[in-house]
Amino acid sequence: MLTIGGYGIMLGLGFYMAFLLLERELKLHKKDPELAYKILLAVIPSGIIGAKLFHIIDNWSQFLSDPLGMLISGAGLTVYGGFILGILVCLIIIKKSGENPLEILDFAAPAMALGYAIGRLGCHVSGDGCYGIETSSFLGIPYPNGIIPSTADVFPTPLFESMFSFILVIALLQIRKRELTPGLLFFIYFMLNGIARFSVEFIRINPTMAFGLTQAQIIALGFFLTGLLGIILIHMRKNRSNV
């Protein structure tokens, strides 16, 4: 019997709401809304596969001890893995459609932020262990019935990330009303997403990997630098075209 938990429901809702927002953005900008369907059908499996692969890599010894159990388990998904593979698949779909990838990624940026925000609510609902360190502050809450329970008060970091992402959705939708060079909005989102995840990791319980940073912080730093480099290249190209 297949059991769909709180995380699965919120993940599905996140994909669906992101799809609706992307479809709306494509219609507003006179683009084929059918592209949103193609992206959705490709991103759902690739996002889940990427999240599972990153989790396996991150927990290699556990995978070796029970490979089948980890593969078929509904738990154990690393969000950045799904994010990265999902974006790569998106680029392939957009390229095949004949559209400008940077332009479509701009339209998709608010949708990505919305999907991420709802997905993080799923982490909170399920208590999947991605919460923060123990705290005695008023912000702390326990997860006694979570997938990975905690009876102690801990920082609800999924809620922090979700709240930031909802704010980011609103901000991106406002920014995109301006006349922007294609790709600029997407790279702004990359930078802000990286800053948020890098910051929240300081109160998470993830182990450090290198230079006192967690795996998520290293990837988040990569997101920030990619966004910064993208913005610099866009401005350089714009300046050359204006000469």
LOFI-459347 format. One record per atom (N, C-alpha, C): x, y, z. Coordinates in steps of 0.02 Angstrom, whole numbers, padded with zeros to 5 digits, always signed. Last residue first. Example, Ala and Ser with C-alpha at 12.3 -4.5 7.8 and 13.67 -1.06 7.14 Angstrom:
<nodes>
+00642-00112+00354 +00684-00053+00357 +00645+00002+00394 +00660-00284+00390 +00615-00225+00390 +00660-00165+00390 
</nodes>
This chain:
<nodes>
+01411+02513-01362 +01470+02551-01387 +01460+02567-01461 +01313+02430-01324 +01297+02501-01324 +01354+02544-01352 +01371+02305-01320 +01321+02317-01373 +01302+02390-01378 +01451+02318-01208 +01483+02310-01274 +01433+02325-01330 +01354+02326-01108 +01398+02383-01119 +01432+02379-01188 +01300+02197-01116 +01258+02255-01130 +01299+02316-01146 +01409+02119-01078 +01382+02111-01146 +01339+02171-01165 +01423+02165-00946 +01478+02173-00994 +01453+02168-01066 +01300+02124-00892 +01316+02196-00895 +01373+02209-00944 +01317+01985-00903 +01261+02018-00936 +01274+02093-00944 +01428+01963-00821 +01433+01949-00893 +01377+01983-00932 +01374+01999-00695 +01431+02035-00723 +01436+02026-00799 +01273+01902-00682 +01255+01973-00684 +01312+02015-00714 +01352+01785-00678 +01302+01795-00730 +01283+01868-00738 +01425+01806-00561 +01460+01802-00625 +01411+01814-00683 +01319+01800-00468 +01360+01860-00474 +01396+01862-00541 +01273+01668-00488 +01229+01725-00499 +01268+01789-00509 +01388+01599-00452 +01361+01591-00519 +01315+01649-00537 +01400+01639-00319 +01452+01658-00366 +01429+01651-00439 +01282+01580-00266 +01294+01652-00261 +01345+01675-00313 +01305+01444-00293 +01247+01478-00321 +01258+01553-00322 +01419+01423-00215 +01423+01414-00288 +01364+01448-00323 +01362+01440-00091 +01414+01487-00113 +01423+01484-00188 +01282+01328-00092 +01250+01394-00091 +01300+01448-00112 +01380+01229-00086 +01337+01234-00146 +01305+01302-00150 +01429+01260+00041 +01475+01260-00016 +01435+01266-00081 +01315+01242+00118 +01346+01308+00114 +01393+01313+00055 +01293+01104+00104 +01243+01152+00078 +01272+01222+00072 +01405+01053+00170 +01396+01041+00098 +01348+01091+00068 +01468+01182+00282 +01431+01122+00267 +01427+01113+00191 +01632+01240+00328 +01568+01249+00294 +01534+01182+00283 +01762+01234+00371 +01710+01247+00420 +01641+01257+00392 +01833+01193+00260 +01839+01264+00281 +01784+01283+00332 +01717+01062+00229 +01781+01094+00215 +01777+01168+00234 +01605+01009+00304 +01644+00969+00256 +01713+00998+00245 +01504+00990+00453 +01547+01030+00408 +01588+00983+00364 +01336+00925+00467 +01408+00923+00481 +01447+00965+00431 +01186+01014+00511 +01226+00978+00462 +01300+00980+00480 +01095+01082+00587 +01133+01030+00621 +01177+00989+00572 +01090+01264+00572 +01068+01196+00555 +01114+01146+00589 +01134+01390+00584 +01094+01365+00640 +01063+01297+00623 +01204+01409+00469 +01239+01421+00532 +01200+01398+00593 +01115+01395+00365 +01156+01337+00383 +01194+01347+00448 +01064+01518+00336 +01025+01475+00380 +01065+01414+00403 +01162+01570+00245 +01151+01600+00311 +01117+01552+00359 +01150+01491+00131 +01215+01496+00164 +01206+01520+00236 +01019+01519+00095 +01037+01451+00117 +01103+01451+00154 +01027+01658+00064 +00980+01633+00114 +01001+01565+00141 +01123+01662-00038 +01134+01699+00024 +01090+01671+00080 +01060+01583-00138 +01124+01562-00109 +01138+01596-00042 +00951+01664-00167 +00940+01596-00142 +01003+01570-00107 +01017+01775-00218 +00978+01782-00156 +00964+01714-00126 +01077+01721-00336 +01117+01753-00283 +01080+01754-00217 +00966+01675-00408 +01019+01629-00389 +01060+01657-00331 +00897+01795-00429 +00867+01743-00388 +00920+01694-00364 +00987+01855-00515 +00972+01888-00451 +00943+01836-00404 +00976+01768-00622 +01039+01770-00584 +01032+01806-00518 +00845+01798-00663 +00863+01730-00643 +00926+01730-00601 +00857+01933-00700 +00813+01914-00645 +00830+01844-00618 +00947+01924-00810 +00964+01962-00749 +00922+01941-00690 +00900+01859-00921 +00945+01823-00877 +00958+01858-00812 +00883+02001-01026 +00868+01930-01014 +00921+01896-00971 +00876+02157-00941 +00911+02115-00989 +00897+02042-00974 +00717+02231-00903 +00780+02199-00883 +00810+02160-00941 +00610+02344-00860 +00641+02323-00923 +00711+02296-00907 +00507+02283-00725 +00553+02330-00756 +00581+02301-00821 +00441+02178-00676 +00400+02228-00711 +00444+02280-00746 +00527+02104-00599 +00520+02084-00669 +00475+02131-00709 +00511+02155-00471 +00571+02174-00509 +00561+02160-00583 +00392+02092-00431 +00395+02165-00437 +00454+02187-00480 +00428+01960-00431 +00372+01980-00473 +00370+02056-00482 +00529+01965-00334 +00546+01949-00404 +00491+01970-00451 +00453+01993-00218 +00505+02039-00240 +00522+02028-00314 +00371+01880-00208 +00341+01946-00216 +00392+01996-00244 +00470+01781-00190 +00422+01777-00245 +00393+01846-00260 +00530+01823-00071 +00568+01827-00133 +00523+01822-00194 +00434+01790+00021 +00450+01861+00012 +00486+01871-00055 +00445+01652+00006 +00381+01685-00011 +00392+01760-00022 +00576+01635+00052 +00560+01620-00018 +00494+01651-00039 +00565+01667+00187 +00609+01707+00144 +00590+01697+00071 +00479+01563+00228 +00459+01632+00234 +00499+01678+00188 +00562+01451+00204 +00499+01459+00169 +00475+01531+00170 +00667+01472+00293 +00680+01471+00221 +00617+01482+00181 +00595+01464+00413 +00633+01524+00397 +00646+01529+00322 +00545+01334+00406 +00498+01391+00407 +00534+01456+00389 +00663+01259+00414 +00622+01256+00353 +00572+01314+00349 +00708+01293+00547 +00740+01323+00488 +00701+01314+00423 +00659+01312+00688 +00621+01285+00631 +00647+01313+00565 +00774+01269+00811 +00756+01321+00763 +00718+01288+00704 +00697+01169+00942 +00749+01182+00892 +00726+01239+00847 +00669+01092+01094 +00653+01150+01053 +00711+01165+01006 +00663+00911+01094 +00692+00975+01115 +00669+01031+01069 +00617+00805+01028 +00575+00829+01084 +00602+00895+01111 +00612+00762+00865 +00652+00801+00913 +00605+00827+00967 +00613+00630+00741 +00584+00669+00795 +00635+00707+00837 +00603+00618+00583 +00660+00616+00628 +00641+00660+00688 +00470+00634+00558 +00503+00575+00531 +00568+00563+00569 +00392+00699+00710 +00423+00704+00645 +00452+00638+00622 +00335+00718+00831 +00303+00669+00787 +00333+00669+00717 +00408+00820+00894 +00403+00754+00926 +00375+00699+00881 +00487+00942+00869 +00457+00901+00817 +00449+00830+00844 +00473+01104+00954 +00493+01033+00949 +00460+01000+00889 +00543+01268+00923 +00485+01224+00928 +00510+01152+00924 +00606+01433+00955 +00614+01361+00955 +00548+01324+00960 +00587+01567+00972 +00581+01541+00904 +00582+01465+00902 +00618+01604+01098 +00547+01597+01083 +00535+01568+01013 +00765+01504+01140 +00731+01566+01122 +00657+01551+01105 +00841+01397+01162 +00795+01414+01216 +00756+01477+01201 +00877+01271+01040 +00876+01341+01062 +00827+01350+01119 +00969+01157+00936 +00926+01171+00995 +00932+01244+01015 +00975+01189+00757 +01004+01169+00821 +00956+01186+00878 +00843+01154+00637 +00905+01182+00662 +00928+01154+00729 +00785+01026+00520 +00777+01084+00563 +00844+01104+00594 +00776+00917+00443 +00816+00972+00416 +00806+01036+00457 +00694+00815+00486 +00761+00819+00514 +00803+00876+00488 +00564+00814+00443 +00610+00767+00411 +00682+00773+00435 +00430+00853+00477 +00483+00848+00527 +00538+00800+00503 +00324+00876+00393 +00344+00806+00403 +00396+00798+00459 +00313+01016+00398 +00255+00974+00414 +00276+00903+00431 +00441+01057+00355 +00417+01074+00422 +00360+01028+00443 +00444+01008+00225 +00495+00986+00273 +00473+00999+00344 +00338+01081+00172 +00332+01009+00178 +00383+00980+00226 +00393+01205+00168 +00338+01195+00215 +00327+01120+00226 +00478+01182+00063 +00507+01189+00130 +00454+01184+00184 +00386+01184-00042 +00423+01122-00027 +00453+01124+00043 +00350+01318-00043 +00300+01268-00024 +00334+01202-00005 +00473+01375-00083 +00440+01396-00021 +00390+01344+00003 +00496+01314-00206 +00543+01303-00151 +00510+01319-00084 +00393+01367-00282 +00396+01295-00271 +00441+01278-00212 +00431+01503-00278 +00367+01482-00249 +00367+01407-00234 +00553+01502-00344 +00551+01526-00275 +00487+01502-00241 +00509+01460-00470 +00557+01419-00432 +00555+01437-00358 +00429+01568-00505 +00398+01502-00497 +00444+01455-00457 +00522+01671-00520 +00472+01675-00466 +00439+01608-00452 +00596+01609-00632 +00627+01624-00567 +00576+01631-00511 +00536+01597-00756 +00531+01541-00710 +00556+01556-00640 +00568+01711-00824 +00497+01699-00810 +00489+01645-00757 +00706+01685-00833 +00682+01744-00797 +00609+01736-00777 +00705+01574-00915 +00726+01565-00845 +00707+01626-00803 +00670+01636-01034 +00622+01591-01003 +00640+01579-00930 +00788+01709-01057 +00724+01744-01053 +00672+01700-01016 +00884+01610-01067 +00889+01660-01014 +00823+01696-01003 +00842+01536-01183 +00843+01506-01116 +00845+01557-01059 +00732+01584-01304 +00793+01608-01271 +00794+01580-01200 +00660+01439-01389 +00657+01502-01352 +00726+01521-01324 +00661+01315-01445 +00680+01371-01487 +00677+01439-01453 +00640+01201-01375 +00580+01238-01394 +00596+01297-01440 +00766+01158-01342 +00730+01121-01394 +00668+01159-01419 +00790+01247-01237 +00831+01250-01297 +00796+01216-01355 +00698+01202-01142 +00691+01270-01169 +00730+01276-01235 +00750+01073-01115 +00682+01081-01140 +00673+01149-01174 +00878+01108-01064 +00872+01065-01123 +00803+01074-01155 +00843+01183-00952 +00882+01214-01005 +00876+01174-01070 +00780+01085-00873 +00743+01144-00898 +00778+01175-00958 +00889+01007-00840 +00837+00978-00883 +00795+01034-00914 +00953+01099-00756 +00988+01073-00815 +00938+01044-00865 +00857+01114-00655 +00875+01171-00696 +00909+01148-00761 +00858+00983-00599 +00797+01011-00628 +00811+01070-00674 +00986+00974-00548 +00968+00931-00604 +00905+00957-00638 +00975+01075-00446 +01026+01078-00498 +01006+01037-00559 +00866+01032-00367 +00867+01099-00395 +00915+01102-00455 +00902+00908-00320 +00845+00915-00364 +00844+00981-00400 +01011+00950-00242 +01020+00901-00295 +00963+00905-00346 +00953+01033-00148 +00996+01063-00198 +01010+01015-00256 +00880+00942-00065 +00846+00990-00107 +00890+01019-00163 +00890+00775-00049 +00930+00835-00039 +00909+00888-00090 +00794+00658+00034 +00799+00698-00026 +00838+00761-00010 +00735+00551+00125 +00804+00558+00102 +00810+00593+00036 +00591+00445+00095 +00628+00496+00132 +00698+00502+00102 +00547+00339+00025 +00520+00404+00006 +00556+00461+00042 +00659+00212-00027 +00631+00252+00028 +00606+00319+00002 +00725+00148-00126 +00652+00145-00128 +00619+00186-00073 +00860+00173-00092 +00833+00191-00158 +00757+00195-00159 +00877+00122+00036 +00884+00194+00026 +00853+00216-00041 +00858-00015+00011 +00815+00021+00059 +00817+00095+00049 +00963-00043-00077 +00894-00049-00100 +00846-00009-00054 +01079-00020+00005 +01066+00018-00056 +00994+00016-00079 +01138-00021+00146 +01070-00040+00126 +01049-00002+00063 +01272+00008+00149 +01247-00041+00197 +01176-00065+00179 +01287+00106+00054 +01321+00043+00044 +01295-00012+00090 +01215+00211+00114 +01190+00181+00052 +01222+00112+00040 +01297+00243+00220 +01231+00217+00234 +01201+00182+00173 +01404+00294+00148 +01414+00234+00190 +01347+00202+00207 +01347+00407+00084 +01372+00351+00046 +01379+00287+00087 +01268+00525+00093 +01264+00472+00144 +01287+00406+00113 +01288+00604-00016 +01300+00635+00049 +01300+00583+00105 +01246+00519-00116 +01316+00540-00115 +01334+00567-00046 +01109+00514-00081 +01150+00453-00081 +01224+00470-00076 +01073+00647-00102 +01066+00618-00035 +01109+00555-00028 +01093+00658-00238 +01134+00699-00193 +01131+00671-00122 +00993+00569-00282 +01064+00556-00297 +01109+00595-00249 +00875+00633-00239 +00892+00568-00212 +00967+00553-00223 +00877+00750-00316 +00876+00755-00243 +00897+00689-00210 +00873+00695-00445 +00931+00734-00423 +00935+00740-00348 +00745+00635-00440 +00805+00594-00451 +00868+00631-00427 +00664+00748-00423 +00665+00695-00372 +00727+00652-00378 +00694+00818-00541 +00705+00849-00476 +00709+00797-00420 +00655+00728-00640 +00726+00747-00635 +00742+00778-00567 +00513+00719-00619 +00558+00660-00609 +00631+00679-00601 +00481+00864-00631 +00460+00821-00575 +00504+00760-00567 +00532+00913-00754 +00563+00933-00691 +00543+00888-00632 +00452+00865-00856 +00523+00847-00854 +00554+00859-00786 +00327+00916-00832 +00333+00844-00841 +00405+00821-00838 +00360+01056-00829 +00334+01021-00770 +00344+00946-00775 +00399+01080-00962 +00448+01088-00907 +00425+01051-00845 +00278+01056-01028 +00338+01016-01044 +00390+01020-00988 +00197+01155-00970 +00180+01084-00962 +00241+01040-00974 +00263+01270-01016 +00258+01258-00943 +00241+01185-00929 +00241+01265-01152 +00309+01254-01127 +00309+01240-01053 +00115+01307-01170 +00126+01235-01173 +00196+01217-01147 +00113+01442-01180 +00105+01414-01113 +00116+01339-01111 +00221+01532-01278 +00179+01472-01280 +00173+01442-01210 +00211+01707-01235 +00248+01646-01249 +00200+01586-01247 +00169+01833-01192 +00153+01810-01260 +00197+01751-01282 +00184+01861-01060 +00237+01884-01105 +00231+01855-01175 +00074+01801-01003 +00081+01874-00997 +00132+01902-01046 +00106+01666-01025 +00048+01697-01059 +00054+01773-01059 +00215+01652-00939 +00224+01640-01011 +00167+01673-01050 +00155+01675-00815 +00207+01720-00838 +00218+01713-00914 +00066+01565-00807 +00041+01634-00807 +00092+01682-00836 +00159+01460-00802 +00110+01464-00858 +00082+01535-00864 +00220+01490-00680 +00259+01493-00742 +00212+01499-00802 +00110+01468-00594 +00141+01534-00598 +00182+01542-00661 +00085+01332-00616 +00032+01382-00630 +00062+01452-00637 +00208+01275-00573 +00186+01268-00643 +00134+01321-00660 +00205+01306-00439 +00259+01334-00480 +00239+01331-00554 +00096+01228-00402 +00091+01301-00397 +00145+01336-00437 +00150+01099-00426 +00090+01122-00461 +00084+01198-00460 +00261+01090-00341 +00270+01082-00413 +00211+01113-00451 +00192+01106-00217 +00244+01153-00238 +00256+01150-00313 +00111+00994-00214 +00079+01060-00217 +00129+01112-00241 +00211+00896-00202 +00167+00897-00261 +00134+00964-00270 +00259+00935-00077 +00304+00935-00135 +00263+00937-00199 +00148+00915+00004 +00173+00982-00005 +00221+00988-00064 +00138+00774-00008 +00082+00817-00027 +00106+00888-00041 +00262+00732+00043 +00243+00716-00026 +00187+00761-00051 +00252+00776+00176 +00303+00804+00132 +00285+00793+00059 +00146+00700+00228 +00140+00772+00222 +00190+00803+00175 +00143+00548+00126 +00145+00587+00187 +00139+00661+00174 +00063+00417+00057 +00089+00483+00039 +00085+00527+00101 +00089+00248+00036 +00071+00300+00084 +00104+00366+00064 +00029+00108-00047 +00069+00170-00053 +00044+00222-00005 +00042-00060+00000 +00000+00000+00000 +00044+00062+00000 
</nodes>
